[in-house]
Structure formats: C-alpha cells, structure tokens
Amino acid sequence: MTLTIYRIASIFLPLLLSACASTTTKPAPARGDTPITTANPAPSTPAPNRTASPTKTSATFALLSAADEALAGKQPEQAILLMERAVRIEPRNFELWIRLSRAHLASGNLAPAIQHARKAIALAEISSSESSRANQAKAWLQYAKVLDAQGNTREAASIRSRYRRQRG
C-alpha cells in the first residue's frame, strides 16, 4: 500500500513541481499583425504629480479632499474623522498629520492639535526627500499656529521667524 503511494507521488510530484515552475510565453503574432513591444510601454494614465498630492494612494487622496471640503464647510469634527482614517492608511505621511492638527485646531481641540503637529514635525525631520527642509518648515509653522491659539505668542513668533524663510 505504502509502496503504491510512493510510486504515485514519484510520478505526480515532478509534474506538479514542473507546472509550478513553468513560464508562460507570448504567442507569436499572427500574420499581418504588428508585434507588441514592451520596452517602453506608454502609460494608460498620466503619472500622478507628487508635488500636487501629498498622498500615496487614491483612497487617502479622496479622504483628504473630503476633509478639506468639511473644513471649508465649517465641519471640523467631520474633517477630523476623515483625516484620522487617512492617517491610518498612511501613518508616516507628515502632511496628513499637519492636516489632522489643523482640523483639531479648527474645532478648538488644542491638546490633540499640538500632539499631531509634533508628530508631523518628527515625521518631517526623518523624511529623506529632497524637500525635507520645506516639509520641516511646514510642520513647524503648523505648530506655531497651535501655540498662538494656546496664547503662547512669543514662542510662536520665534518659530515663524525661523521657518517662514525656509518654507518652499
């Protein structure tokens, strides 16, 4: 009995492994057809402009757009909910933390606003992008806005004088 199982396994195992390792080949073009080249395929949609959108996914971009509309419509609580969802998708995106800080500031929640601004500063400082200084300046200027709202105008003015000229 076990000998039969080994024989069956020895026949089907190589077949199974060869099926997993096989590669697919493209069929030759039919007569009269032009061959398809894949050296430089033309993109079907234009590449997203990374400078215009601070997000990596379309879901985050949609949430960010909806949050901006909610803030413009004087609905900061709705904006906070949307931004929290966006931050869960891209937790290392400093821009989303800045926007979340703005939403909390608009709703009068100063403690979370300052916390999120600090998180944005930390993420912008570890950023390795070309515009790292501009990102840091943007995060620090949001922090200054929150300090102003807390009544700490002297420190906010100091931050503004340092980072306004660095902002991109």
C-alpha positions in Angstrom: 0.0 0.0 0.0 2.7 2.5 1.0 4.8 1.4 -2.0 1.9 2.4 -4.3 1.6 5.8 -2.6 5.3 6.4 -3.1 5.1 5.4 -6.8 2.1 7.7 -7.4 3.9 10.5 -5.5 7.1 10.0 -7.5 5.1 10.3 -10.8 2.9 13.3 -9.8 5.4 15.3 -7.7 7.7 16.1 -10.6 4.7 17.0 -12.7 3.4 19.3 -10.0 6.7 21.0 -9.5 7.3 21.5 -13.2 3.8 23.0 -13.5 4.7 25.5 -10.7 8.0 26.4 -12.3 6.7 26.8 -15.9 6.8 30.1 -17.6 4.3 31.5 -19.9 5.3 32.6 -23.4 3.6 35.0 -25.6 2.2 33.6 -28.7 3.8 34.7 -32.0 1.9 37.5 -33.7 -0.4 36.4 -36.4 0.5 37.0 -40.0 0.0 40.7 -40.8 -0.2 41.8 -37.2 2.4 44.1 -35.8 4.3 42.7 -32.9 3.7 44.3 -29.5 6.8 45.8 -27.9 7.1 46.1 -24.2 10.4 48.0 -24.0 8.8 51.4 -23.2 5.0 50.9 -22.9 3.0 54.1 -22.9 1.2 54.7 -19.6 -2.5 54.4 -19.9 -3.0 57.2 -17.4 -0.6 60.0 -16.6 1.6 59.6 -13.6 0.3 61.5 -10.5 2.0 64.7 -9.7 3.7 64.1 -6.4 4.1 67.7 -5.7 0.4 68.4 -6.0 -0.7 65.4 -3.9 1.0 64.6 -0.6 -0.6 61.1 -0.6 0.4 57.8 -2.0 -3.0 56.2 -2.5 -6.2 57.3 -4.2 -8.1 56.4 -1.0 -6.0 58.8 1.0 -6.4 61.5 -1.6 -10.2 61.1 -1.5 -10.3 61.3 2.2 -8.0 64.4 2.2 -10.2 66.1 -0.4 -13.4 65.3 1.6 -11.7 66.6 4.8 -10.7 69.8 3.1 -14.3 70.3 2.0 -15.6 69.6 5.5 -13.2 72.2 6.9 -14.3 74.7 4.3 -17.9 73.9 5.2 -17.2 74.6 8.9 -17.5 71.0 9.9 -14.2 70.3 11.7 -15.5 67.2 13.5 -16.3 65.5 10.2 -12.8 66.6 8.9 -11.2 65.0 12.0 -12.9 61.7 11.3 -11.8 61.7 7.7 -8.3 62.7 8.5 -8.0 60.0 11.2 -8.9 57.4 8.5 -6.3 58.9 6.1 -3.7 58.7 8.9 -4.5 55.1 9.5 -3.8 54.4 5.8 -0.6 56.4 5.6 0.7 56.8 9.2 4.2 58.1 8.1 2.8 60.9 6.0 3.7 64.1 7.8 1.3 66.1 5.6 -1.7 64.1 6.9 -0.7 64.8 10.5 -0.5 68.5 9.7 -4.0 68.4 8.3 -5.2 66.5 11.3 -3.7 69.1 13.5 -5.5 71.8 11.5 -8.8 70.1 11.9 -8.4 69.8 15.6 -7.3 73.4 15.8 -10.5 74.4 13.9 -12.6 72.5 16.3 -10.9 74.1 19.4 -9.2 70.8 20.5 -5.8 72.3 21.3 -4.3 69.3 23.1 -4.6 66.9 20.1 -3.8 69.7 17.7 -0.4 70.2 19.4 0.2 66.5 19.6 -0.5 66.0 15.9 1.7 69.0 15.0 4.6 67.5 17.0 4.1 64.1 15.2 4.2 65.9 11.9 7.5 67.6 12.9 9.0 64.3 13.9 8.0 62.7 10.6 9.2 65.6 8.6 12.5 65.5 10.3 13.1 61.9 9.5 12.0 62.4 5.9 14.7 61.7 3.3 13.0 63.6 0.5 14.5 66.5 -1.5 12.2 69.0 0.1 12.9 67.9 3.7 13.6 71.5 4.9 10.4 72.7 3.4 8.5 69.9 5.0 10.0 70.6 8.3 9.1 74.3 8.0 5.5 73.4 7.1 5.2 71.2 10.2 6.8 73.8 12.5 4.6 76.6 11.1 1.5 74.5 12.0 3.0 74.0 15.5 3.3 77.8 15.7 -0.4 78.2 14.8 -1.4 75.9 17.6 0.9 77.8 20.1 -0.7 81.0 19.0 -4.1 79.5 19.8 -2.9 78.5 23.2 -1.7 82.0 23.9 2.0 81.3 23.6 2.6 84.1 21.1 6.2 84.7 21.9 7.3 81.1 21.1 5.0 81.0 18.0 6.6 84.3 16.7 10.1 82.8 17.3 9.2 79.7 15.3 7.6 81.8 12.5 10.7 84.0 12.2 12.9 80.9 11.9 10.8 78.9 9.5 9.0 81.3 7.2 12.0 81.9 5.1 12.6 78.1 4.7 9.2 77.3 3.6 9.1 76.0 0.0 
